Amino acid sequence: MTALELLAGAEFALHDALVPAEVLRLCGPQATLIDVGKRPGTGPDQSITARMVQLARSGHDVVRLKGAIRSSSAVGARSWRPCAGRGSR
């Protein structure tokens, strides 16, 4: 599947505040957009990951969009590992 297909089919899109509106519009009309961008007083990445896992375990198609990250592979791996082996792709 391509990234565009995953976005179009997602039921939930958890996204950082810095993700451009143009990217969010690639999500289908059925998608619930959830802003999980960090702000003073917000929780750590673990709470975001836990929410992703909860939604996925409930049978939903979930995507995570991060913005303004130069080394996204390392950051993405931290978010991905808890989902691996649970039917995630």
C-alpha positions in Angstrom: 0.0 0.0 0.0 1.2 3.5 -0.7 1.1 6.3 1.9 -1.7 8.0 0.0 -3.8 4.8 0.1 -3.2 4.5 3.9 -4.2 8.1 4.5 -7.3 7.8 2.3 -8.4 4.6 4.1 -7.6 5.6 7.7 -10.4 5.8 10.3 -8.2 7.8 12.7 -5.3 10.0 12.0 -3.2 11.1 15.0 -1.1 14.1 13.9 1.3 16.6 15.2 0.3 20.3 15.2 3.0 21.0 12.5 1.5 18.6 9.9 0.3 20.9 7.0 -3.4 21.1 6.4 -2.7 19.9 2.8 -1.5 16.6 4.2 -4.4 16.3 6.6 -6.8 16.8 3.6 -5.4 13.6 2.1 -7.2 11.6 4.8 -10.6 10.4 3.7 -13.9 12.0 4.9 -14.4 9.1 7.3 -11.2 9.9 9.2 -11.3 11.3 12.6 -8.4 13.7 12.9 -6.8 13.8 16.4 -4.3 16.6 17.1 -1.7 15.0 19.4 0.9 17.8 19.0 3.0 18.4 22.0 2.3 21.6 24.0 3.3 22.7 27.4 1.7 20.3 29.9 0.8 17.6 27.4 1.7 14.0 27.9 4.7 12.1 26.6 5.0 10.1 23.3 4.1 7.0 25.3 0.5 8.2 25.8 0.2 8.9 22.1 1.5 5.4 21.3 -0.9 3.9 23.8 -3.8 5.6 22.1 -2.7 4.3 18.7 -2.4 0.8 20.0 -5.9 1.0 21.7 -7.5 2.2 18.5 -5.8 -0.4 16.4 -6.7 -3.2 18.9 -10.3 -2.1 18.6 -10.1 -2.9 14.9 -9.6 0.6 13.5 -7.2 1.7 10.7 -4.9 4.2 12.3 -2.2 6.4 10.9 0.3 8.6 12.8 1.5 11.8 11.1 4.6 13.6 12.4 5.8 17.0 11.3 9.1 18.8 11.2 11.2 15.8 12.2 14.5 15.5 10.4 15.4 12.1 11.7 11.9 10.7 11.4 13.1 7.0 11.0 14.3 6.9 14.6 11.3 8.7 16.0 8.9 6.7 13.9 10.5 3.5 15.1 9.7 4.4 18.7 6.1 4.8 17.7 5.9 1.8 15.5 7.5 -0.9 17.8 4.5 -1.2 20.2 2.2 -1.7 17.2 4.4 -4.3 15.4 3.1 -7.8 15.6 -0.4 -6.7 16.3 -1.6 -6.8 12.7 -0.1 -3.4 11.9 1.6 -2.5 8.6 
